[in-house]
Amino acid sequence: MAQATSGDPGSPVTARAGQAFDTGRAVSDVESLLAAELPTDGEPVSEGDPATGEWTGTRGAGFQIIPLWESDDLVGVYGAEWTEAEEVATANLTLVVGELDRRWGPHRRVSMHVPLFRKQAGTPMPALFQALADMDCYGDLTVWGPTAAEGRWVAVSVNQCDGDAPMIMIAVASRFAITELPE
């Protein structure tokens, strides 16, 4: 995940830091993302809040990734308290997935283990997966598509880049199919 400009592991990572989770807002953000204009070409570019440097999104040829939610800081959080934070993040994702399933039908899961291994090996991969890997977004993707919105694909995920980083929920919209990468 993109680190805050200060490099302090306790610093917020996304522009969603400090915002309470709200299923309705998250789903609305996903729907807005599906309607957004997607770049037709160009290398992926991450964008940040001009004042804080906190990550606001990444855009690349045919896709966009945005943060939907960021948990509280997890520096110094261990054991049962860390497990509870992970369970809250997973429950939040489940709420979003449930609402999107009601709108678009059953989702499918796309594992991020192949992009992780390709990143470690320095092996090329499609730009969307490279952008996710570059931001340490290795949580498995929950995917719908193609949707009625111009045949776009959408995905949501939650993960953290290391044990002290906050949990971050993201959304992806893509003109291209989001499918499992071959090993």
C-alpha positions in Angstrom: 0.0 0.0 0.0 1.2 3.5 -0.6 2.9 4.8 2.4 2.2 8.3 3.8 4.8 10.9 2.7 6.2 11.2 6.2 7.2 7.5 6.1 5.9 7.1 9.7 4.1 3.7 9.9 1.5 5.3 12.1 0.6 8.0 9.5 -2.6 7.7 7.5 -2.1 6.0 4.2 -5.3 7.0 2.3 -7.6 10.1 2.2 -10.2 7.8 3.9 -8.2 7.8 7.2 -10.3 8.7 10.2 -13.6 8.2 8.3 -16.1 5.8 9.9 -17.1 2.9 7.7 -20.4 3.4 6.0 -21.7 0.7 3.7 -24.0 3.1 1.8 -21.1 5.5 1.1 -18.8 2.7 0.0 -21.3 1.3 -2.4 -22.1 4.8 -3.7 -18.3 5.3 -4.3 -18.2 2.0 -6.2 -21.1 3.1 -8.4 -19.4 6.5 -9.0 -16.2 4.7 -9.9 -18.1 2.6 -12.5 -19.4 5.7 -14.1 -16.1 7.6 -14.0 -14.1 8.2 -17.2 -11.3 5.7 -17.4 -8.0 6.6 -19.1 -7.6 5.0 -22.5 -3.8 4.9 -22.4 -0.8 5.8 -20.3 1.2 4.3 -17.4 -0.5 3.9 -14.1 -0.3 7.1 -12.0 -1.1 7.2 -8.2 -2.7 10.4 -7.0 -2.6 11.9 -3.6 -4.3 14.7 -1.6 -2.3 17.9 -2.3 -2.2 18.9 1.3 -1.4 15.6 3.0 0.0 13.3 0.3 -2.5 10.6 1.4 -3.4 8.3 -1.5 -6.7 9.1 -3.3 -6.5 6.7 -6.2 -4.5 5.2 -9.1 -5.4 5.5 -12.8 -4.0 3.6 -15.7 -5.0 2.5 -19.2 -8.6 1.2 -18.8 -8.8 1.1 -15.0 -9.0 3.1 -11.8 -8.4 2.0 -8.2 -9.7 4.0 -5.2 -9.7 3.6 -1.4 -13.1 3.0 0.1 -12.1 2.8 3.8 -9.0 2.8 6.1 -9.0 1.3 9.6 -7.5 2.8 12.6 -3.7 2.7 13.0 -2.5 -0.8 14.0 0.9 0.2 15.3 1.4 -1.7 18.6 -1.8 -3.7 18.1 -1.3 -7.4 18.7 -3.1 -10.6 19.6 -6.9 -10.5 20.2 -7.0 -6.8 19.5 -5.3 -7.3 16.0 -7.6 -10.2 15.3 -10.6 -8.1 16.1 -9.4 -5.3 13.8 -9.0 -7.9 11.0 -12.5 -9.3 11.7 -14.0 -5.8 11.5 -12.3 -5.1 8.2 -13.6 -8.5 6.8 -17.1 -7.8 8.1 -17.1 -4.3 6.4 -16.0 -5.9 3.1 -18.8 -8.6 3.6 -21.4 -5.8 3.9 -20.2 -4.1 0.7 -20.0 -7.5 -1.2 -23.5 -8.4 0.0 -25.0 -5.1 -1.3 -23.1 -5.4 -4.6 -24.3 -9.1 -5.0 -27.9 -7.9 -4.6 -27.3 -5.3 -7.4 -25.2 -7.4 -9.9 -25.6 -11.0 -8.9 -23.1 -13.4 -7.5 -19.4 -12.4 -7.4 -16.4 -14.5 -8.2 -13.1 -14.5 -6.4 -9.8 -13.6 -8.1 -6.7 -14.6 -6.0 -3.8 -12.2 -5.7 -1.2 -14.9 -5.0 0.0 -15.1 -8.6 0.6 -11.3 -8.8 2.4 -11.5 -5.4 4.8 -14.2 -6.8 5.2 -12.4 -10.1 6.1 -9.1 -8.3 8.7 -11.0 -6.2 10.1 -12.6 -9.3 10.1 -9.4 -11.3 7.8 -11.1 -13.9 5.6 -8.8 -16.1 1.9 -8.8 -15.5 -1.1 -6.8 -16.8 -1.1 -3.1 -15.8 -4.0 -3.4 -13.3 -2.4 -6.2 -11.4 1.0 -4.4 -11.5 -0.6 -1.3 -10.1 -2.3 -3.4 -7.3 1.1 -5.1 -6.5 3.0 -1.8 -6.6 0.6 -0.5 -3.9 0.8 -3.8 -1.9 -2.9 -4.5 -2.5 -2.6 -8.2 -2.2 -6.1 -9.0 -0.8 -8.0 -11.4 -3.0 -10.4 -9.5 -5.3 -14.2 -10.0 -5.2 -15.2 -9.4 -8.8 -18.4 -8.7 -10.8 -18.5 -8.3 -14.5 -19.1 -7.4 -17.0 -21.6 -5.1 -15.4 -24.4 -3.2 -17.2 -22.3 0.0 -16.9 -20.6 -0.1 -20.3 -19.6 -3.7 -19.8 -17.1 -2.7 -17.1 -15.7 -5.0 -14.4 -15.6 -4.0 -10.8 -13.8 -5.5 -7.8 -13.4 -4.8 -4.1 -10.8 -6.0 -1.7 -9.4 -5.5 1.8 -5.9 -6.1 3.1 -2.9 -4.4 4.8 0.7 -4.2 3.5 2.3 -5.2 6.8 1.4 -5.9 10.4 1.5 -2.3 11.6 -0.3 -0.8 8.6 -4.0 -0.1 8.7 -6.5 -2.3 6.9 -7.5 -0.7 3.6 -10.6 -1.5 1.5 -10.2 -0.7 -2.2 -12.5 -0.7 -5.3 -11.4 -1.2 -8.9 -13.2 -0.4 -12.1 -11.8 -1.8 -15.4 -12.7 -1.8 -19.1 -11.0 -5.2 -19.2 -11.9 -8.5 -17.6 -10.6 -9.0 -14.1 -9.7 -12.7 -14.1 -7.3 -15.0 -12.4 -3.7 -14.7 -13.7 -2.2 -18.0 -14.9 0.7 -19.3 -12.8 
